[in-house]
Amino acid sequence: MGENPSRLIFNNTSEFLNSYQLDMTKMKKTTFFFFLVFNAFSQCINSQTIIDDVTKVADKIISETSFEFENKIQTADRYLQIIDFDRIATDDRKIFLCQSFLDAKSDKEYQLNVSSNSNVEIFINGEKVIDVEEPDNHFQVLAYDMYSFRKSFSIKVDQGTNSILIKTAADKKTKIILAFLQEDNMLDQNVSFTLMPFFNEEKVYSNWVFIGPIDGSEITNEIISEEDITNTSFCFDREIYSWYLPPNNLVRKDVTKKDYSFNKHSYFEWHYANGQMLLGMLSLYDLIKNEKYIDHVKKFCELTLNTFDYFKYQFENLNELNGFNHRLFRRVMLDDTGAPALPFVELYTRKKLDETKFLIDIIADYVSNKQVRLEDGTFCRPEPTVMTVWADDLFMSVPFLIRYAKLTGESNYFDDAAKQILLFYEKLFNHQTQLYYHGWFSNDQTTSVAHWGRANGWVIWAITEALLYLPKEHKDYSKILDIYKNHVQGLIPFQNKNGRWHQVIDKPESYEETSSTAMFTLAIARGVLNNWLDESYTQYAINGWNGIADKIKDDGTVEGICRGTGIGFDLEFYFDRETPENDPRGLGAVLTAGVEVSKLIEK
């Protein structure tokens, strides 16, 4: 895994050319020397050498994609609580009591948020603290661990264990959702729900026990003593009432095997990282025409379509909000929509998967009509502050929009893609460094702290996609080409001699990062291939590939890819990010970079 000397020859040549002053008397000598060195270099690294590396990576992906599921008992979330009466109530409203415990890290007031389509009384440590007489079932997922409720209550919770009891009149359609949230609507993980005091052990399948249905409304918390709460039953009016656990749901989970190099999520889940990974695999297929690569992409897409109805049911009816393909059904951000759909729209365009059109249309409707935007139309997110522009979202949207425009023939999708590129440039581009910031905060119109590598990578990859698909006569084409060239000029000075760029591009104390290097490499290679850049930039693309190749292990595992990363408020946040082996967030770029540099060498 050390530096391969054959991959340093071209770097030495570029150093020679930069230092050697060419004049008319030395031109012939220099040209001849360059020819000898380049010829020697080309024998050491050629397009086949690159494709061998790329196919190793692609084959590793295929070998670690199980396409398998297993049945699991649904587990309970400790923070977001969904109490669904579908399997324990009847069609008639009856009284139910629901019991759990709160484990609080400190003694203070917390914000308990409540959504319910029935009247709810909530008691903390025997005292009624919430009485929802007017039901309000508004609940919305906003982003990762971020939620919206309309009813929020400030309640005092003691440090340690607290009892929480809910009384409600419920039928089969009743659903109560609870969560402690911070001011920014993120889950407050300083207080959690548990049945630990009831069982003296953790019960991961439910955080609640129930009593009911009960006729009448006379049973209240005052009748249930503290001793009754932790007993299995209690007596009221000569009737015995027993606490019981709700029925367990079985859910289907995707399988990632223990010996896989990456286990955070499967390679066949609907996920933005997998979307760009498979886009890279299609680019490999287009170059070498090995059917196993397009067959793998097709198998991925067919599985998604064939299981669509079940996993939609699991998400909506079994409340498996973080289960397999949950992003496909929550659709609250561009991460969930534009990028994961790329292999689907590609296969449909190639007439390889006609049945996916309904899904592509759903995604297009979200991106164009439902995604949150600033007043000027810029795509944004509710995190880490309200209405923040993320550089990442240029790739999460533009490559899909331009393909959908080509597919439908509707130019408004081209226009939206072009508009986003111009708006992101306006808000995120640093004209001094010629690099993009990771984020732009609309509340105070300031940028985030870092020129994060992959954020810049998402941007320049998206822009090259636009230049490939956007009609050259489009009114914004020349502006976008200038933006691309400006960005390249900003990136070149920060490339290391080994070909790689840093995690924070202009901070050499940060580690060298593979996914951003691959994105910059593919973007520069495309520039030379499509005459957006002159041929002198070839050296940077080839040197970039050398840096990537040194991060590919013999078995095809890729090292040095930064994990998923939100917008940080200090540089150390970026410096400390982990780099899991074979994280798909960089694999698509590695595949595409290899393909583009291989084509460049052939040219």
N, C-alpha and C positions, 0 to 999 in steps of 0.2 A: 504493500500500500504506500510505499515511499515514492518520491519523485522519480519518474521514469526519464532517464537522460534523453531519450529520443524525443521527448515532448518539450525539451528546452531549446532545441536547435532553432526553431523559428523565433523564439524570444530573443536569442542571441543575435539573430539576423536583424531583428527590428532595432535592437540597441545599436548595432553596427550602422544601419542606415540613418538612424537619428543623429549619430555622432559624426558621421563621415560627411563632410561638406562636398556635395557634388558640383563639379564644374566641367566645362567642355573637355578639358585635357584628361580628366579622370573618368569620364563617362563610360568609355568602352571597358576599361578595367573593372569598374564598379559593377556594370551590368553583367559582365562575365562571371565575376565573383558571386553575385546574387544568384545567378542561374545555377552555379555549382552547388551553393548551399541549399537553395530551395529544392533542387533535384535530390540531394542527399536526404533532406527532410521528408520529402514526399514518399521516399522509399520506406521511411520509418513509420509514418502515420499517413494512411490513405483512407479513402471512404469506407473500404471494407473493414479496416480496423475499428472505425467508429461504429459501424453497423453491428459488428460483433459485440461491442460494449452495450449498445442500445438493446439488442435482442436479449442479452443476458438480463437486463433490467426488466424488459417486458415479460420474459419467461418466468422470472421470479414473481412478478405480480400474478400471473396466471396460476402458478403453483400454489400461491397463498390466497387464492380466492376460492372458498369452499362451496359457495352456492348452496349451503346446507342450513337447515333450521333445526331447533330442538324445542320441545315443550318445557316450559318453566312455570312454576307457581308465581303469579304476579306479586311483586314486592311493594312495600309501602314506602312512599317518600317521607322523609322525616320533617320536611318543611312545608311543602305545598300539600294541603289536605283536600281530598275529594271524597265526600261522603255521599255515596250513590245508593238510593233505596230501591233500585230496580228489582233486585233479587231478594229483598226481605220484606217489602211492603206489598199491599194489595191495591186494587183500583180505588178503594175507598180510603179517605184520609183517617188515620188513627194516630194516637200519641206514641212517640218514640223517645227514648232517652239514649244518648250517645255519650260514652265516657272515655276520656283519655287523660294523659298527664303531660305537663309542660316541663321541660328541663331547661332552665334559664341560667346563663353564665353570670348574670349580675342582677342585682336588685334595682329595678328601674321601671319606667313606663315604656311599653312597646306599642307599636301600631298594628292592631289586629284588623285585617281586611276580610270582609265577609261578602259572599255572593250566595243568594238563596232564592228559590222560587216558592218558598213557604215562610210562614212566620217562624222566627227563631228566638229563643231565649238562651243566653250563654252565662254560665256561672263559673267563676274562678275561685277556687278554695271555699266553695259554699256560698259565695256572694254573687248575686245577679249583677253583671256589669254591662250586658248588652241585651236590648230587647228590640228586635227588628219586627215591627208591626206591619210595615209596608215592604213586601218582598221586592228584591231587586237582584236579578240573576245576571247582571253585567259582569263578565269576566273575560279578559283578553290576554293572550300571550303577546308580549311586545318584542321580546328578544330573549337571548340566553339568560334564564333565571330572572327575567323581568316581566312583571305582570301589572295589569290594570284592573282595579275594582272601583266601584262608585261609593261603597260604604266602608269607612275606615274609623276605627275607634281606638282611643288611647286608653290602655289598661295597665294597671299596676301588677307586676309579676315579681314574686320573691325569687331571690337566687336559690337555685336548686330545684326541688320537685314541687310542682303545683298541680292540683286537680283541675280539670276542665270538664264541665258537663253541659251538654246541649239538650234542650227540650224542643221538640218540633212536632207539628201535625203533618205527617208525610203520607204520600201515596207512591205508586211505582215510578212516577215521573219526578219525584223530588230529588234535588241534588243540592248539596251544601258544599261550598268551596271556601276554605280558610287559608290565610297565609299571613305571617308577620313580615312586613315589608319595611325597608328603609325609606328615607325621604326620596331617593332616586328611583323608587319602585322595584329595586332589586331585593331578592329574598334576604331577610335578616337571619343570618345563621347563628345568632347569639341565643336563639330560643328555638327549641325543636319539640316535636310531638313523639310520645313513646308510651308503650304499655309496660315498661320495665317494672314499675312499682306493683302492678297488678299480678304479674307472673314471676317476679324476681328474676326474669331473664328477658332478653330482647326478643320481641316477636316481629320479625321482619315482614310478615305477610299482612299485618294490619296494625294500625295505631289506635283502633277503636274497638270497644265492646258495646253491645246494644241490649236494650230491653224494649219489647214491643212486638207487635202492636197492642195497644191498650185502649179499651173503650173509655171515653171521658177524658177530662183534663185535670183531674184532681191530684194526680201524682206530681209532686214538685220536688225540687232538690231539698227543701226543708225536711221532707219525710225520709229522705235517704241520708243516713248518718255517714260520718267518715269511715266507720267500720264497715258499713254496707258497701261503700264504694269499692273496697278491695276484697270483699267476700264474693263468693260465686252467686249468691242469691240474697233476697231480703223479703220480708213479709209485710204486706199492707192490706188492711181490711180483710184479714184472714185469707188473702191470696198470696201465693208464692210467685215471686218474679225472679227470673234467673238471667244473669248477664250471659251473652253468647257472642262468639266471634262471627263475623259475616262469612258467607261462602267464599272460598278462594276461586279466583279466576285463573284459568290456564291461558298463557300467552305464548306466542311463538317468538323465539329469539334467534338472531342470526349467529352462526357459529364462526368464531375465530379461534383457531387451534393454538395450544400453548406453545408449540414450537415455531409459530409464525413470527417473523421479525417485527411486525407491527400488530398491536392488539387493542388499541384504543377503540377502534371501530372497524367493521369489516370493509373489504374492498368492493362489496356488492351492495352497499347501502346507498340510498339517494342522498348524496352529499356533494357539496361544491368541490371538495378535494378529489373525489372519485370522478366527477364530471370532467375536470381538466386532465386527469390521469388517462381517462379513456379517449379523450380528444388526442392526446399524444400518441396513444396506441394506434388510432386511426391514421395518424400521419405516418407512422412506421409502416402500416399496411400499404398506404398509397405509394410508398417508395419501393418496397421490396415485394409486394403482392403475395405475401404469405397468408393464406386464408385463415390460419389459426388466430390471427390477431383480430380480424374483423369478426370472425365467429365468436370470439370471446366477448367483444363489445355487444354483439347481437344477443348473446346469451344473457348478459347483464340486463339489457333493455327488456327482453322478453320476460324475464323473471319479474321485473318491476311491474309490467303490464298484467301478467297472469295473477299476481298476488295483490293487485291494486285494491280490489273490493274488500278482501279480508283485512288488510292492514288499515284501511280506512275505517272499517268497523272496530278494529282493535283500538285505534286512536280515539274515535268519537264515542263509542259505546262502552268500551272497557276502560276508558280514561287512561290509556297507556301513552301519556303525553311525551315520553322520551323513548318510546319503543322503536322498533325497526321502521325505517322510512317515515318517522314522525315529521320530518321537515317537509316532506311532500304534501302533507295534509295541514300543517299549521300555516305555512306560506305567509310569514310575517316580515320577511326580509329578502334581499337579493341573494344572500347565501342559500336560501331555501329554494330558489326558483331558477334564475337565469343560468348560472354555471352548471348545476346538476343536470339541466336539460340539454346540454350541448351534444352528448352522444346520440340523444333521441332525434334531435332535429337534423343531425348529420346523417343518420341512417334513413330517416324519412326522405331527405333530399336525394339520397342515393337509390331510392326505391327499394330499400332493403327491409322496411318495417312500416308498412302502410297503416297498421292498426294503432300507431302511436300518435296520429294526428290530433285526437281529442285532448291528449295530455299536453302536446305542444301548444294548443290553443289556450288551455287553462293557464299555462305559464305566461304566455304572451299577454293575456288579459291582466294578470297580476302585475307584471313588470310595467305595462303601459298605463294601467288605470288605477291600480290599488297601492302600489309602492309609495311610501311616504316621500314627499319632496319639499324643498324649500319653495318660497313664493316664486322664485325665478325658474323653478322646474328642476333644480339640482336634486339628484337622489341623495337621501340622508337616512340616518338611523336615530333611534331614541337614546342611544348610549354612546359613550359614557355620560354625556350630557344631552339634553333634548336637542334634536335636530342637528346632529353632528354629521359632517361629510367625511366618509371614509375613502381613502384612495383605493382600497381593495375593491370597492363597488364598481369601479370602471370595468374591471374584468368580469365581475358578477353579472353585468348587464350588457355591455356593448357587443361581445361576440355573439350572444344570443340574438340581440336585436337585429344585427346586420344579416344574420342567417335567416331570420324570420322575414325580413324585408325581401331578401332574394327569393325566398320560398313563395311568398304571397304576391310579390310584385307591388306591394304598397310602400310608397316612398316615405311615408310618415315615420316608419321605423328606422330608416336610414337617417332621417332628420333628427330623430330623438337621440340616436347613437352619437351623431356628430355634435349635437348640442351638449351632451354630457361631457364629451372630451374637452370642449371649449370652456365649459363651466368649471370642470375640475382643474383645468390649467389655471384659470383665473383665481381660484381659491387656494390651491395647494402648492403651486409651483413657486419655488424660491429662485428668483432671477439672478441672485448673486452666486449661488452654488449650482444653479441649473438642475436641481433635484427637487423631488416632491416631498412634502411633509406627509406623515401618515394620516393626519386628520385636520379638520377645520371646524371650529366651534362657532355655531351661528349666534349663540347667546351674547358673546362678546367680540365676535368676528376676529378671533385669533387662531393661530395654527398650533398644532401639538409640537412636542419638543424635538422629535426625531425624524431624520431622513431614513426611515426603516427600509432595509433592503428589499424585502418581498413586496412591500407597498409600492415601491418604485417599479418592481418587476411586474406586478399586476397591471400597473398603468401602461408600461411600454409594450407589454404583450398585447393588451387590449387595443392599443393604438395601431400596432402592426396588423392586427386582424381587421380593423376598420380600413386601413389603407389597401388591404388585399381585396376587400369586398365592396367598398364604397365606390360608386361610379366616379371616374376621374373628373367628369364634368360637374359633379356636385359642387355647390357654391362654397362649401367649407373644406373641400379636399386639400387645397393648397395650404390653408391655415393649419390643418391637421399635420400635413407633411412637415411644415416648419416647426410645429410643436415637437414632433418626433425627432427632428434633427437637433433641436435645442437640448432635448433630454439626453440624446446620445453624447453630445459634447460635454454635458455635465458628468456623465458616467465614466468616460474614458480615463480622466486623470486619476480615478480612484481604483482602477484595476491593478492588482498586485502583479509582481513579476511571474508568479505561479499561475496567473490567469483568473484568480478568484477575487470576489468583492467581499466586503465586510457586512456583518449583520446590521450595523448602522453605518451607512456607506462612508461617511466622512469622519468616522471615529475609528482609527486603526487599532485602538485598544479593545474594540469589540471583536468577537471571533469571526473567522471567515465562514461564509454561509453558502450552502449549495443551491438552494432553490432560486435565490435572487441571481446568483451567478448564471444559472441555466436560463433564466428569463432574459437577462441582458444579452447573453450569448445568442439566443435564438433571434432576438430583436435586431442585433447588429448583422447577423448572417442574412436575415431577410432583407435588410437594408441594402447590402451589396448585391444579393441575388436579383432584387427588383429595381436596381439603379436609383434607390433613394439616397444611397451613399456611394462614394467612389471606392475603387478596389483597394485603396490603401487601408481601409478598415478591416480587410480580410484578416490581418494579423491579430486583431483584438478578438474576433470570433473564434479563430483557431486556438488562440491562447486560452480563451475562456473554456473551450471544450477540453483542453489539456487539464485545466484545473478541475473540471467536473469529473473527467475520467479517473483522476487520482483519488476520487471519493467513491468509486464503484468497486466493490469487493469482487473477488473471483466468482462468488455465487450470485451476483447481480444485486446484492444489497447496496443501497445508496446511503452514505453517511452525510452528516452535517446539515440536515434540513431542519430549520427552526419549526417548532411546534406551532399550533394555532395561537395567534397573538392578537389581543385587543389593543386599543390605543392606550399607551402608557403615558404617565405624567412625569416620568424622569427617565434618564438614559439607562440607569441601572436595571430598570424593568426589562429593557431589551437585551442588555448585556447578559442577564441571568436566565434567559429563556432556554429551555432544554432542546435537544436535537435528537428526537427518537429515530432509530434506524428505520429506513424505508417508509417514512411518513409520506402519505400520498399527496400532501400539499406541495410537494416538489417533484414528484415523479413524472407528472405530465410534462412539465417544463424540461426535465432531463431528456425524456424521449424526444420531444420536439426539437430541442437544441441539437441533439445528435443528428437527427434527420436533416435539419437545415444546414449544419456545418458539413455534413457528408455531401449534400447537393452543391455546396459552395466549392468544395475541393474538386468535385467532378467538373464544375464549370471552369 
